[in-house]
Every structure is written in structure tokens, then in C-alpha cells.
Amino acid sequence: MPICPLCNGFKNASFSCAQCGNLLEDSGRIIDYFDDYSAYMQIDDMKKIDGIQTTFQNNECGHLFYCPNCHNQEMKIIKE
């Protein structure tokens, strides 16, 4: 069973903001923001309805990244 290295703290990701170039902060899995209970649902089930075609089939995890400088939000796909 593949696991996300960011969700499990094995690695850190470093991305620059597309708008200002500042370092983005990882805000966690995008599926955790769907509703109050989504963080407690099965991850594979949530990947089937997350709106990203490849996350379930390609063992990927969509993460939300936030820029504290310009408040831009970006989604990045992390390989599990």
C-alpha cells in the first residue's frame, strides 16, 4: 500500500509561489478540506471523488500549499 511521504512526515516539499516566488507552506491533503468529516474517511475512497483523475490510479496525493506572503493557494500532486 503506497503512502504519501508528506502526510507521513518522511519528506518535506519545497515549492515556490507562482505569483510572488515566496516559499509555499504545506497545508495538508486537499481532500481534508471537503467537509467536516472528510479527514476521517478512507483515503482511497476520497481519492475516487476528489476531482483529480489520476490520484487513485497513479498512487498520488493532492496537497494544498499556501503562500504566507501573497495568500496564494496552489495544489500540488505528490507521488506516493
N, C-alpha and C positions, 0 to 999 in steps of 0.2 A: 504494500500500500504506500504510494508516494505521499510525502508530507512537505508542506511549504517550509522552506528554510527561514523565512522571515517570521511567520506565525509561531514557529517553534524556537526562535532565538538562536539558530545555528549561524546565521549570516546577517549582515546589515546591508541595506541597499543605499546607494548614493546616486541621486538624480538631481539635475539642475532644473530650475523652473523655466518653462518655455517663454514666460513673459519677462522676467527680470534677471534670470540667471542665478538667483539665490539657491541655496541648498534646500531641497524639499524634505519634509518630515513625514515618516510613515504613520498613517492614521489607522492602519489595520485593514482587514478584509472588507471589500466593498459590500459583500453580502450581509455583513453585520449591521449595515445601515438601512436595510429594507424596512424593518419594523421592530417593535419591542422584543419579539420572540425569535427573530431570525438568528441571533447568536447562539441559540440553544437547539437549533435544527441540525439535522445531519448535513455535513458539508457537501457530500456528493449529491444529495437531493437538491440543495440550494444551487449548486453549480448548473443543474439542469434548467433552472428558471432565472438565472442571473442576467440574461440578455446578451451574454458573450458566448458566441457559438463554440469556441474552442476550449473553454476551461475544463469541461468534464472529459472530453475525448483525449485531450493532449496533456492531462495532468498539470493544469495551470491554476494559479490563484490570483484573482484580481485584487489589487491593493489600491487604496486611496492614499494619495500623497498630497500634502498641504504646504503651501509656501507662507511662512510667517511674515514675510516682507510685504508681498502684494496681495495675499489672501487667495491666490490662485489654487484651484484643486485640479489634480490630474490623476487619472487611473493608469496604473502600470500593471502589466501581466508578468507574474513571477513564475518561473518554471519550478515545478515540484521535483 
